[in-house]
Amino acid sequence: MQMVIQAGAHFTDDAQLLHLLQANAQIVGENHTAFWGLRPFRKIFRPALKPSDNRPSQQDTLAQFRKLLPKDQQVDRAILSSALYLGERSSIIMDGQFYPNAGQRMAYLDHLFSDSTVELFVGLRNPGSFIPNVLMLLSARERERIIDTTDLSCLSWLTVIEDIRDLAPDVKITLWSNEDSPLICGQIARALAGLPEDTPLEQEFALLTSLVSEVGKREIQSLIEQRDAAHNPAFRDSLAQIFQQHALTDAIEEEVKLPGWNEDIVAAFTELYEQDLARLQTMPDIRFLKP
């Protein structure tokens, strides 16, 4: 069996990906793929991933997971979807990095599913908006502690990915920029489910459509009706142009609520983020999805 961990990250469009799989449950099931949201993590994997002497044995954890598998369906590929597989919310920023426990968690899951191929899917988000979202999620006391003890300018997705590669080298990694998600949501979902690139999906462009004006919606619908295939480069270029021209400012520009976090800080992080993305795309053992 192929095990797929769709692990967010937090504050990305991972929920929309799960909704897209749900909207296409029949074709996904016909491909012998099953998928789950948060519940298996809460009931099975959270206790197993805690570094505690009381955590359940791997045999018990695996037995609990197998009970989830449908008895009336052959399952060759299983998708577990939750950002919490990378780390709990309280540890998203800890020890001077993003998700410091992610490498150990992926190593555990790789060992747990040693008879399977394990794949990790993660959407990355610009730290310029990701960091303030994480900090505002915490209590004022914890937020101040992190700000006082962490050089936020050094936080990078590269560190997380390198940790995972070092500690779980057999895990296959697929990444994308969350900022591209509206344009490649279908591409990501097909990769998650192991579907051919030309498989049509219901509601494939729902996320993109929700972010543009009425004029943009009409242009997208017209383009969809005359397209040859979703993976056609010309089709994607046209979608990107519509998105650029008709995106709703309020829908794509999030107000940063962290005091002192200004446009200059966001711009600096954006530059570093783009450098990190460029480097990740050159790594031979990483699949990077993009429009």
N, C-alpha and C positions, 0 to 999 in steps of 0.2 A: 504493500500500500504506500502511496505517496502522502506524506503529511505536510500540510501547508499552514504556516503560522502567519496570519495577516495581522501585523502588530502595530496598527496606527500609522504614524505616531499620534500622541494626544494632539487635540486641536487641529486635526486634519479631516479630510473628507472620507474617513474610513466607514462611517455610518452609511453614507450614500452608496459605497461599494457593496455593503451587505444588503441594502435595499435593492440594488440592481440584481444581485444574485437571487434574492427572493422573488423578484418580478419575473425571473427566468428560471424558476425552480424546475420546471418540466425538462427543458433542454439540458440543464445542468445535471439533473438526475439521470437522464438518458445517457449522459457521458460517464455514468457511474461515479459521480462526485456528490459528496454530502457536505453540508456546511452548518456551522453553529455560530452563534453570537457569544454574548457574555456569560451565559449560564454555566457552560462547562468549566470556564475559568474559575468562577466563584465556588462551584461545588467540588471540583476535582483538582484543578491545577494550582489554585492559590495555596492550599495547604501543602501541596507537594513542593512548591517552589520556595517556601519559607525556609531559611537556614536554621532549622530547629531539630533537636534530638527527637522531638515528638512527631515529626512529619511522617506521613504514611510511607510504606515501602514502595519501591517502584513497581513491584508485582501487583500490589493492591491498586495503585494508581492506574496502571495499564488495564487491569480488570474492570475498573469503574468506567474507563473510557470505552472499552469494547462493548459495554452494555448500552452505550449510546447509539451504536451502529444499527441501522434499520435491518430487521431480520428478513424483510421481503425485497431487499434490493442489494445487488452486488455493489460494493463500494471499493473502488480502486484508488480514489483520491479523497482525502478528508481535509476540510478547511476549518481552522479554528481562528475566529476573528475577535480580537480585542487588543487595544493598545497596552493593556495591563500585562501582557506577556513580556513586554520589554521591561516593565517596572511599575511599581505602585505610584500613585500620584505624589506621595510624600517624598519619593526618591527620584523624581524626574531630573532635578538638579541636586546633585550631592557629590561630595568629594571632588569638587571642581570640574565636574563634567556632566553631560547628559546621560541619563540611564546607566549609572556605573555598574549595575548588576546584570545588564543585558547579556553580556558575554557568558557569564556563569549560567544564566537562565537558558540560553540557547544550547549550551553544552549539556545541561541536564536533559532538555527535551530531545536532543540528538541521541543521547545515551538511552533515554527511555524508549524511544522509537528506533532502536538500533536495527530492527529488521526492515525499516522503511527508509526511503529517501526523504529527508527533511528540507523544506524550503521556507525561507523567511521573506515576506513581502513588507516593505516599509515605505510610506510616503514621508518625505522630509519637508519641513517647513522653515521658511526664513527665520533665523533666530531673532531678527529684529522685531518680529511680532510673536514668535513662539515664547521667548523668555518672559516678556511681561504677562502673557496669558498664564504661564505656569506660576509666576510669583503672585499674581492676584488670586490664584486659586487657594493659596495658603493663608494661614492666620497672619496677622500683622507681625506678631513676634517672630514666627518662623521666617517670614519674608525678610525682616530686618536682619535676622541672623545670617541668612544666605547672602544678602547684599554685602554685609560687613566682612564675611569670611571667604567670599568667592570673587575671583577676577572674572567678571562676566564676559569681558572681551575675549577671553580664551576659550569660551564654550564653542564647541565645534562638533558637527556630525561625524567628521572624520574619525574622531577618537572612539565613538561608539562602534562604528563599522569595523574599525581596526581591532577593537577588543573582541568583537564577535568572530572575526576571521581568525584571530589568534587562538581563542578558546574553543571555538566550534568550527574548525576548518572544513568539515565535510558538509556543513549547512550551505545550501545554495541560496544566494542573496539576490533579490530583485528590488530595485529602488526606483523612485521617481520623485519629482518635485511636486509638492502639493499644489503649487501655483499653476501647474499644468493639468491638474486633475479634471477640470471641466472639459478639456479638449480630449483627454485620453481615458476617461472613465470606462468606456467600453473595452478599450485595449487592456486596461488593468484587469477588469473582470474576466475577460477571456483567458488571460494569462493565469489568473488565480484558479479558474475552473479547468484549465487544461484544454480549452476549446480551440478549434482552428481559428486563424486570424480573420477569416471571412464569415464567421458565424454571426448572423444578425441577432441583435438583442432588443427585447422590448424595453422602452424607457432609457435607451442608451444615452440619449442627449438631454435627459430630464434636468440634470444638474446644470449643464450649460444654459439651457433654456430659462432656468429660474434666475439667471444672473444678467439677462439682457432685457432691453426694452421691447415693447410690442413690435416695433419695426424689426428688431433683431430676431424675435421669435418667428415672424413671418418669413424672413430670409432663411433662417435655419430650416424651417419646414419645407420651403421650396427647394433648398439644396438637397435635403434628405430624399425628397421624392424623385430627384433626377440623378442621384449619385450612382456610381458603379459599385463601389465597395467602401466600407468605412476605413480600410487601411490604405486607400488610394491617396498618395501624397498631395495631389491637387485638391482633393476633397478636404483634407485636413488643413491645407493652407487657406482654403476659402472659409472654413469654420473659424480659424484663428483670426482672419481678417474681420469677420462679422463680430467676433467677441471683442476685438480691439475697438471697433467703431461703435458698438451699441451696448457695451457693458454698463450696468447701472453702478454709479459711483458708490452709493450707499451699500450695495451688495458685495462689492469686492474690496472696498477700503474700510478696514476695521479700525474703530477708534481705540487708541491705546490709552488705557486708564491708569497706568502706573505713573505716579508723580515723578517728574524729572526726565521721563523717557520721551525724547523729542525726535524731530525729523532727522537731525544730524546723526544721532545714534543709530536710527533705523538705516540710514544710508550707508553708514560704516559697516554695519552687520550685513547689509545686502551685498556689498562688494566682497566681503569675506565668504559669504554664502555661495556666491556665484563661482568663486575660485574653488571652493570645496566641491561643488557639483561638477565642475570641469575635471577635477582630479579623479573623482569617483567614476566618472564615465570612461576614464582611461584604464581602470583596473580590469585586467582580463578575466577575473573570476566573478565579476559582478555584472548582472544584467541591469541596464538602466533604460527605463521606458520613457519615451518623450514623443511629442507630436511629430 
